[in-house]
Amino acid sequence: MSIAKNHGAVLLGALVATFLSGMSTVQTVIYFRLYQKDPIILKTSVISTWSLDVIHTAFIWVVLWSTFIESFGQESEIDVIQK
């Protein structure tokens, strides 16, 4: 079983997701600089959406670290779902 054939798409997808998460961060910063007078409920909605995105990106990289670094060379661990 080849890691490149099975997990290449996962790695590329994670890189794209991280790039998009960075774009979301930039949009959040711009929003808070431009719309300082918006209601607190709207600001809370923006910050909670951004927080969930950052947490999701962190979870993606934790799984990638576990798969590609901690389990390096262990083919029996390739298909294990992280808990």
Biopython code that builds the backbone (N, CA, C, O; Angstrom):
import numpy as np
from Bio.PDB.StructureBuilder import StructureBuilder

atoms = [
    (1, "MET", "N", (0.844, -1.178, 0.000)),
    (1, "MET", "CA", (0.000, 0.000, 0.000)),
    (1, "MET", "C", (0.892, 1.245, 0.000)),
    (1, "MET", "O", (1.780, 1.373, 0.843)),
    (2, "SER", "N", (0.664, 2.138, -0.920)),
    (2, "SER", "CA", (1.489, 3.332, -1.054)),
    (2, "SER", "C", (0.855, 4.517, -0.343)),
    (2, "SER", "O", (-0.309, 4.846, -0.569)),
    (3, "ILE", "N", (1.633, 5.147, 0.512)),
    (3, "ILE", "CA", (1.130, 6.319, 1.224)),
    (3, "ILE", "C", (0.873, 7.458, 0.240)),
    (3, "ILE", "O", (-0.106, 8.190, 0.383)),
    (4, "ALA", "N", (1.734, 7.609, -0.746)),
    (4, "ALA", "CA", (1.562, 8.698, -1.720)),
    (4, "ALA", "C", (0.251, 8.563, -2.489)),
    (4, "ALA", "O", (-0.431, 9.559, -2.728)),
    (5, "LYS", "N", (-0.104, 7.351, -2.873)),
    (5, "LYS", "CA", (-1.347, 7.142, -3.617)),
    (5, "LYS", "C", (-2.571, 7.297, -2.728)),
    (5, "LYS", "O", (-3.613, 7.765, -3.187)),
    (6, "ASN", "N", (-2.461, 6.913, -1.472)),
    (6, "ASN", "CA", (-3.621, 6.932, -0.588)),
    (6, "ASN", "C", (-3.801, 8.240, 0.179)),
    (6, "ASN", "O", (-4.931, 8.642, 0.453)),
    (7, "HIS", "N", (-2.719, 8.897, 0.522)),
    (7, "HIS", "CA", (-2.832, 10.071, 1.371)),
    (7, "HIS", "C", (-2.373, 11.371, 0.715)),
    (7, "HIS", "O", (-2.379, 12.418, 1.362)),
    (8, "GLY", "N", (-1.983, 11.325, -0.529)),
    (8, "GLY", "CA", (-1.583, 12.537, -1.228)),
    (8, "GLY", "C", (-2.708, 13.547, -1.320)),
    (8, "GLY", "O", (-2.496, 14.742, -1.113)),
    (9, "ALA", "N", (-3.895, 13.074, -1.627)),
    (9, "ALA", "CA", (-5.051, 13.968, -1.728)),
    (9, "ALA", "C", (-5.404, 14.566, -0.372)),
    (9, "ALA", "O", (-5.826, 15.719, -0.291)),
    (10, "VAL", "N", (-5.234, 13.792, 0.686)),
    (10, "VAL", "CA", (-5.514, 14.293, 2.036)),
    (10, "VAL", "C", (-4.550, 15.429, 2.379)),
    (10, "VAL", "O", (-4.955, 16.456, 2.923)),
    (11, "LEU", "N", (-3.291, 15.237, 2.060)),
    (11, "LEU", "CA", (-2.297, 16.268, 2.348)),
    (11, "LEU", "C", (-2.546, 17.530, 1.532)),
    (11, "LEU", "O", (-2.474, 18.633, 2.072)),
    (12, "LEU", "N", (-2.834, 17.391, 0.265)),
    (12, "LEU", "CA", (-3.131, 18.559, -0.567)),
    (12, "LEU", "C", (-4.403, 19.260, -0.107)),
    (12, "LEU", "O", (-4.469, 20.489, -0.089)),
    (13, "GLY", "N", (-5.406, 18.482, 0.262)),
    (13, "GLY", "CA", (-6.643, 19.062, 0.779)),
    (13, "GLY", "C", (-6.414, 19.837, 2.059)),
    (13, "GLY", "O", (-7.010, 20.894, 2.264)),
    (14, "ALA", "N", (-5.555, 19.318, 2.923)),
    (14, "ALA", "CA", (-5.228, 20.011, 4.170)),
    (14, "ALA", "C", (-4.503, 21.325, 3.889)),
    (14, "ALA", "O", (-4.752, 22.328, 4.559)),
    (15, "LEU", "N", (-3.615, 21.322, 2.908)),
    (15, "LEU", "CA", (-2.909, 22.554, 2.559)),
    (15, "LEU", "C", (-3.870, 23.605, 2.006)),
    (15, "LEU", "O", (-3.764, 24.784, 2.342)),
    (16, "VAL", "N", (-4.795, 23.183, 1.168)),
    (16, "VAL", "CA", (-5.792, 24.116, 0.630)),
    (16, "VAL", "C", (-6.697, 24.625, 1.748)),
    (16, "VAL", "O", (-7.005, 25.815, 1.804)),
    (17, "ALA", "N", (-7.120, 23.734, 2.633)),
    (17, "ALA", "CA", (-7.972, 24.133, 3.754)),
    (17, "ALA", "C", (-7.261, 25.127, 4.663)),
    (17, "ALA", "O", (-7.883, 26.060, 5.171)),
    (18, "THR", "N", (-5.968, 24.934, 4.869)),
    (18, "THR", "CA", (-5.197, 25.861, 5.698)),
    (18, "THR", "C", (-5.084, 27.225, 5.023)),
    (18, "THR", "O", (-5.189, 28.259, 5.683)),
    (19, "PHE", "N", (-4.873, 27.225, 3.724)),
    (19, "PHE", "CA", (-4.833, 28.481, 2.974)),
    (19, "PHE", "C", (-6.163, 29.225, 3.097)),
    (19, "PHE", "O", (-6.178, 30.434, 3.327)),
    (20, "LEU", "N", (-7.273, 28.510, 2.947)),
    (20, "LEU", "CA", (-8.589, 29.136, 3.054)),
    (20, "LEU", "C", (-8.863, 29.619, 4.480)),
    (20, "LEU", "O", (-9.534, 30.631, 4.679)),
    (21, "SER", "N", (-8.349, 28.902, 5.454)),
    (21, "SER", "CA", (-8.488, 29.339, 6.837)),
    (21, "SER", "C", (-7.725, 30.640, 7.066)),
    (21, "SER", "O", (-8.191, 31.519, 7.790)),
    (22, "GLY", "N", (-6.565, 30.757, 6.453)),
    (22, "GLY", "CA", (-5.813, 32.010, 6.531)),
    (22, "GLY", "C", (-6.570, 33.165, 5.903)),
    (22, "GLY", "O", (-6.551, 34.283, 6.418)),
    (23, "MET", "N", (-7.237, 32.894, 4.788)),
    (23, "MET", "CA", (-8.045, 33.932, 4.149)),
    (23, "MET", "C", (-9.204, 34.348, 5.053)),
    (23, "MET", "O", (-9.551, 35.527, 5.126)),
    (24, "SER", "N", (-9.792, 33.381, 5.732)),
    (24, "SER", "CA", (-10.862, 33.676, 6.679)),
    (24, "SER", "C", (-10.358, 34.548, 7.825)),
    (24, "SER", "O", (-11.067, 35.440, 8.290)),
    (25, "THR", "N", (-9.146, 34.293, 8.273)),
    (25, "THR", "CA", (-8.552, 35.100, 9.333)),
    (25, "THR", "C", (-8.353, 36.540, 8.873)),
    (25, "THR", "O", (-8.643, 37.479, 9.614)),
    (26, "VAL", "N", (-7.864, 36.709, 7.661)),
    (26, "VAL", "CA", (-7.678, 38.055, 7.116)),
    (26, "VAL", "C", (-9.020, 38.775, 7.008)),
    (26, "VAL", "O", (-9.115, 39.955, 7.349)),
    (27, "GLN", "N", (-10.052, 38.086, 6.542)),
    (27, "GLN", "CA", (-11.375, 38.698, 6.435)),
    (27, "GLN", "C", (-11.923, 39.088, 7.799)),
    (27, "GLN", "O", (-12.592, 40.112, 7.936)),
    (28, "THR", "N", (-11.639, 38.271, 8.810)),
    (28, "THR", "CA", (-12.105, 38.573, 10.159)),
    (28, "THR", "C", (-11.423, 39.827, 10.693)),
    (28, "THR", "O", (-12.076, 40.687, 11.284)),
    (29, "VAL", "N", (-10.122, 39.935, 10.488)),
    (29, "VAL", "CA", (-9.387, 41.120, 10.935)),
    (29, "VAL", "C", (-9.902, 42.367, 10.211)),
    (29, "VAL", "O", (-10.121, 43.401, 10.842)),
    (30, "ILE", "N", (-10.090, 42.277, 8.922)),
    (30, "ILE", "CA", (-10.603, 43.419, 8.155)),
    (30, "ILE", "C", (-11.994, 43.806, 8.638)),
    (30, "ILE", "O", (-12.296, 44.992, 8.775)),
    (31, "TYR", "N", (-12.839, 42.819, 8.896)),
    (31, "TYR", "CA", (-14.193, 43.105, 9.390)),
    (31, "TYR", "C", (-14.144, 43.906, 10.687)),
    (31, "TYR", "O", (-14.831, 44.917, 10.824)),
    (32, "PHE", "N", (-13.322, 43.446, 11.645)),
    (32, "PHE", "CA", (-13.274, 44.126, 12.934)),
    (32, "PHE", "C", (-12.658, 45.520, 12.838)),
    (32, "PHE", "O", (-12.955, 46.379, 13.668)),
    (33, "ARG", "N", (-11.816, 45.757, 11.851)),
    (33, "ARG", "CA", (-11.253, 47.101, 11.673)),
    (33, "ARG", "C", (-12.221, 48.049, 10.977)),
    (33, "ARG", "O", (-12.258, 49.242, 11.280)),
    (34, "LEU", "N", (-13.007, 47.510, 10.039)),
    (34, "LEU", "CA", (-13.893, 48.378, 9.256)),
    (34, "LEU", "C", (-15.264, 48.594, 9.886)),
    (34, "LEU", "O", (-15.856, 49.660, 9.717)),
    (35, "TYR", "N", (-15.775, 47.609, 10.602)),
    (35, "TYR", "CA", (-17.143, 47.672, 11.109)),
    (35, "TYR", "C", (-17.165, 47.625, 12.633)),
    (35, "TYR", "O", (-17.755, 46.722, 13.227)),
    (36, "GLN", "N", (-16.524, 48.593, 13.252)),
    (36, "GLN", "CA", (-16.424, 48.622, 14.703)),
    (36, "GLN", "C", (-17.749, 48.930, 15.387)),
    (36, "GLN", "O", (-17.906, 48.633, 16.571)),
    (37, "LYS", "N", (-18.698, 49.512, 14.679)),
    (37, "LYS", "CA", (-19.973, 49.897, 15.280)),
    (37, "LYS", "C", (-21.081, 48.873, 15.078)),
    (37, "LYS", "O", (-22.232, 49.136, 15.425)),
    (38, "ASP", "N", (-20.755, 47.718, 14.526)),
    (38, "ASP", "CA", (-21.760, 46.668, 14.356)),
    (38, "ASP", "C", (-22.237, 46.164, 15.710)),
    (38, "ASP", "O", (-21.514, 46.255, 16.703)),
    (39, "PRO", "N", (-23.460, 45.630, 15.751)),
    (39, "PRO", "CA", (-23.982, 45.106, 17.021)),
    (39, "PRO", "C", (-23.138, 43.942, 17.549)),
    (39, "PRO", "O", (-22.503, 43.222, 16.778)),
    (40, "ILE", "N", (-23.143, 43.773, 18.857)),
    (40, "ILE", "CA", (-22.331, 42.746, 19.506)),
    (40, "ILE", "C", (-22.740, 41.341, 19.063)),
    (40, "ILE", "O", (-21.897, 40.445, 19.014)),
    (41, "ILE", "N", (-24.001, 41.136, 18.746)),
    (41, "ILE", "CA", (-24.454, 39.809, 18.313)),
    (41, "ILE", "C", (-23.813, 39.441, 16.970)),
    (41, "ILE", "O", (-23.479, 38.279, 16.740)),
    (42, "LEU", "N", (-23.644, 40.408, 16.105)),
    (42, "LEU", "CA", (-23.003, 40.157, 14.810)),
    (42, "LEU", "C", (-21.504, 39.903, 14.992)),
    (42, "LEU", "O", (-20.934, 39.018, 14.354)),
    (43, "LYS", "N", (-20.880, 40.681, 15.859)),
    (43, "LYS", "CA", (-19.461, 40.464, 16.141)),
    (43, "LYS", "C", (-19.229, 39.098, 16.780)),
    (43, "LYS", "O", (-18.245, 38.424, 16.478)),
    (44, "THR", "N", (-20.138, 38.695, 17.662)),
    (44, "THR", "CA", (-20.036, 37.375, 18.300)),
    (44, "THR", "C", (-20.173, 36.268, 17.268)),
    (44, "THR", "O", (-19.474, 35.258, 17.339)),
    (45, "SER", "N", (-21.061, 36.453, 16.322)),
    (45, "SER", "CA", (-21.248, 35.468, 15.260)),
    (45, "SER", "C", (-19.974, 35.342, 14.411)),
    (45, "SER", "O", (-19.566, 34.232, 14.071)),
    (46, "VAL", "N", (-19.360, 36.450, 14.078)),
    (46, "VAL", "CA", (-18.138, 36.429, 13.272)),
    (46, "VAL", "C", (-17.009, 35.756, 14.038)),
    (46, "VAL", "O", (-16.307, 34.912, 13.482)),
    (47, "ILE", "N", (-16.821, 36.113, 15.299)),
    (47, "ILE", "CA", (-15.711, 35.547, 16.069)),
    (47, "ILE", "C", (-15.928, 34.068, 16.353)),
    (47, "ILE", "O", (-14.960, 33.309, 16.408)),
    (48, "SER", "N", (-17.173, 33.639, 16.535)),
    (48, "SER", "CA", (-17.424, 32.210, 16.768)),
    (48, "SER", "C", (-17.198, 31.403, 15.485)),
    (48, "SER", "O", (-16.675, 30.290, 15.545)),
    (49, "THR", "N", (-17.575, 31.937, 14.353)),
    (49, "THR", "CA", (-17.318, 31.260, 13.076)),
    (49, "THR", "C", (-15.823, 31.140, 12.823)),
    (49, "THR", "O", (-15.338, 30.088, 12.407)),
    (50, "TRP", "N", (-15.094, 32.225, 13.077)),
    (50, "TRP", "CA", (-13.644, 32.198, 12.907)),
    (50, "TRP", "C", (-12.998, 31.203, 13.870)),
    (50, "TRP", "O", (-12.089, 30.468, 13.484)),
    (51, "SER", "N", (-13.460, 31.175, 15.115)),
    (51, "SER", "CA", (-12.909, 30.249, 16.111)),
    (51, "SER", "C", (-13.115, 28.797, 15.703)),
    (51, "SER", "O", (-12.200, 27.982, 15.824)),
    (52, "LEU", "N", (-14.299, 28.471, 15.227)),
    (52, "LEU", "CA", (-14.563, 27.104, 14.766)),
    (52, "LEU", "C", (-13.671, 26.736, 13.590)),
    (52, "LEU", "O", (-13.213, 25.598, 13.488)),
    (53, "ASP", "N", (-13.426, 27.686, 12.707)),
    (53, "ASP", "CA", (-12.539, 27.427, 11.567)),
    (53, "ASP", "C", (-11.114, 27.155, 12.028)),
    (53, "ASP", "O", (-10.464, 26.244, 11.515)),
    (54, "VAL", "N", (-10.627, 27.923, 12.978)),
    (54, "VAL", "CA", (-9.268, 27.717, 13.492)),
    (54, "VAL", "C", (-9.154, 26.371, 14.204)),
    (54, "VAL", "O", (-8.162, 25.661, 14.041)),
    (55, "ILE", "N", (-10.170, 26.022, 14.992)),
    (55, "ILE", "CA", (-10.164, 24.730, 15.681)),
    (55, "ILE", "C", (-10.173, 23.589, 14.674)),
    (55, "ILE", "O", (-9.455, 22.604, 14.845)),
    (56, "HIS", "N", (-10.977, 23.714, 13.630)),
    (56, "HIS", "CA", (-11.046, 22.688, 12.598)),
    (56, "HIS", "C", (-9.690, 22.518, 11.909)),
    (56, "HIS", "O", (-9.251, 21.393, 11.671)),
    (57, "THR", "N", (-9.037, 23.619, 11.595)),
    (57, "THR", "CA", (-7.717, 23.550, 10.966)),
    (57, "THR", "C", (-6.701, 22.895, 11.891)),
    (57, "THR", "O", (-5.859, 22.121, 11.438)),
    (58, "ALA", "N", (-6.773, 23.196, 13.172)),
    (58, "ALA", "CA", (-5.863, 22.565, 14.137)),
    (58, "ALA", "C", (-6.094, 21.057, 14.192)),
    (58, "ALA", "O", (-5.136, 20.286, 14.234)),
    (59, "PHE", "N", (-7.350, 20.635, 14.193)),
    (59, "PHE", "CA", (-7.660, 19.199, 14.203)),
    (59, "PHE", "C", (-7.129, 18.506, 12.951)),
    (59, "PHE", "O", (-6.619, 17.388, 13.027)),
    (60, "ILE", "N", (-7.247, 19.162, 11.812)),
    (60, "ILE", "CA", (-6.719, 18.594, 10.568)),
    (60, "ILE", "C", (-5.230, 18.324, 10.708)),
    (60, "ILE", "O", (-4.759, 17.243, 10.354)),
    (61, "TRP", "N", (-4.483, 19.301, 11.224)),
    (61, "TRP", "CA", (-3.030, 19.152, 11.324)),
    (61, "TRP", "C", (-2.616, 18.171, 12.412)),
    (61, "TRP", "O", (-1.561, 17.546, 12.310)),
    (62, "VAL", "N", (-3.428, 18.029, 13.446)),
    (62, "VAL", "CA", (-3.135, 17.004, 14.462)),
    (62, "VAL", "C", (-3.224, 15.614, 13.847)),
    (62, "VAL", "O", (-2.370, 14.763, 14.095)),
    (63, "VAL", "N", (-4.248, 15.391, 13.053)),
    (63, "VAL", "CA", (-4.399, 14.088, 12.392)),
    (63, "VAL", "C", (-3.273, 13.861, 11.387)),
    (63, "VAL", "O", (-2.732, 12.758, 11.311)),
    (64, "LEU", "N", (-2.912, 14.885, 10.616)),
    (64, "LEU", "CA", (-1.813, 14.733, 9.666)),
    (64, "LEU", "C", (-0.500, 14.437, 10.387)),
    (64, "LEU", "O", (0.277, 13.600, 9.927)),
    (65, "TRP", "N", (-0.243, 15.104, 11.497)),
    (65, "TRP", "CA", (0.980, 14.852, 12.265)),
    (65, "TRP", "C", (1.005, 13.406, 12.746)),
    (65, "TRP", "O", (2.019, 12.718, 12.631)),
    (66, "SER", "N", (-0.106, 12.962, 13.278)),
    (66, "SER", "CA", (-0.189, 11.587, 13.781)),
    (66, "SER", "C", (0.002, 10.575, 12.661)),
    (66, "SER", "O", (0.677, 9.562, 12.842)),
    (67, "THR", "N", (-0.586, 10.846, 11.516)),
    (67, "THR", "CA", (-0.518, 9.909, 10.401)),
    (67, "THR", "C", (0.859, 9.884, 9.751)),
    (67, "THR", "O", (1.411, 8.810, 9.507)),
    (68, "PHE", "N", (1.419, 11.057, 9.468)),
    (68, "PHE", "CA", (2.649, 11.116, 8.685)),
    (68, "PHE", "C", (3.932, 11.155, 9.511)),
    (68, "PHE", "O", (4.989, 10.771, 9.012)),
    (69, "ILE", "N", (3.865, 11.602, 10.743)),
    (69, "ILE", "CA", (5.075, 11.719, 11.552)),
    (69, "ILE", "C", (5.153, 10.611, 12.600)),
    (69, "ILE", "O", (6.127, 9.859, 12.638)),
    (70, "GLU", "N", (4.145, 10.509, 13.438)),
    (70, "GLU", "CA", (4.184, 9.524, 14.513)),
    (70, "GLU", "C", (4.095, 8.090, 13.998)),
    (70, "GLU", "O", (4.691, 7.184, 14.580)),
    (71, "SER", "N", (3.364, 7.882, 12.922)),
    (71, "SER", "CA", (3.184, 6.535, 12.383)),
    (71, "SER", "C", (4.024, 6.305, 11.134)),
    (71, "SER", "O", (3.691, 5.448, 10.316)),
    (72, "PHE", "N", (5.102, 7.055, 10.977)),
    (72, "PHE", "CA", (5.939, 6.964, 9.786)),
    (72, "PHE", "C", (6.516, 5.557, 9.644)),
    (72, "PHE", "O", (7.138, 5.030, 10.567)),
    (73, "GLY", "N", (6.302, 4.969, 8.484)),
    (73, "GLY", "CA", (6.847, 3.657, 8.181)),
    (73, "GLY", "C", (6.039, 2.485, 8.710)),
    (73, "GLY", "O", (6.414, 1.334, 8.490)),
    (74, "GLN", "N", (4.949, 2.749, 9.396)),
    (74, "GLN", "CA", (4.112, 1.682, 9.945)),
    (74, "GLN", "C", (2.874, 1.527, 9.065)),
    (74, "GLN", "O", (1.868, 2.208, 9.263)),
    (75, "GLU", "N", (2.962, 0.639, 8.109)),
    (75, "GLU", "CA", (1.855, 0.482, 7.159)),
    (75, "GLU", "C", (0.581, -0.013, 7.831)),
    (75, "GLU", "O", (-0.512, 0.230, 7.319)),
    (76, "SER", "N", (0.692, -0.693, 8.951)),
    (76, "SER", "CA", (-0.508, -1.170, 9.638)),
    (76, "SER", "C", (-1.306, -0.015, 10.246)),
    (76, "SER", "O", (-2.482, -0.178, 10.570)),
    (77, "GLU", "N", (-0.673, 1.150, 10.403)),
    (77, "GLU", "CA", (-1.339, 2.310, 11.002)),
    (77, "GLU", "C", (-1.949, 3.258, 9.972)),
    (77, "GLU", "O", (-2.545, 4.271, 10.339)),
    (78, "ILE", "N", (-1.803, 2.938, 8.695)),
    (78, "ILE", "CA", (-2.275, 3.856, 7.645)),
    (78, "ILE", "C", (-3.786, 4.059, 7.683)),
    (78, "ILE", "O", (-4.262, 5.182, 7.519)),
    (79, "ASP", "N", (-4.532, 3.002, 7.893)),
    (79, "ASP", "CA", (-5.984, 3.103, 7.840)),
    (79, "ASP", "C", (-6.635, 3.288, 9.218)),
    (79, "ASP", "O", (-7.853, 3.152, 9.334)),
    (80, "VAL", "N", (-5.881, 3.585, 10.232)),
    (80, "VAL", "CA", (-6.425, 3.755, 11.579)),
    (80, "VAL", "C", (-7.073, 5.125, 11.689)),
    (80, "VAL", "O", (-6.475, 6.130, 11.305)),
    (81, "ILE", "N", (-8.290, 5.170, 12.210)),
    (81, "ILE", "CA", (-8.978, 6.433, 12.445)),
    (81, "ILE", "C", (-8.588, 6.931, 13.832)),
    (81, "ILE", "O", (-8.669, 6.189, 14.812)),
    (82, "GLN", "N", (-8.161, 8.204, 13.909)),
    (82, "GLN", "CA", (-7.706, 8.763, 15.171)),
    (82, "GLN", "C", (-8.873, 8.960, 16.123)),
    (82, "GLN", "O", (-9.989, 9.270, 15.706)),
    (83, "LYS", "N", (-8.598, 8.774, 17.408)),
    (83, "LYS", "CA", (-9.650, 8.990, 18.428)),
    (83, "LYS", "C", (-9.345, 10.211, 19.223)),
    (83, "LYS", "O", (-10.103, 10.565, 20.126)),
]
sb = StructureBuilder()
sb.init_structure("model")
sb.init_model(0)
sb.init_chain("A")
sb.init_seg("    ")
for serial, (resi, resn, name, xyz) in enumerate(atoms, 1):
    if name == "N":
        sb.init_residue(resn, " ", resi, " ")
    sb.init_atom(name, np.array(xyz, "f"), 0.0, 1.0, " ", f" {name:<3s}", serial, name[0])
structure = sb.get_structure()
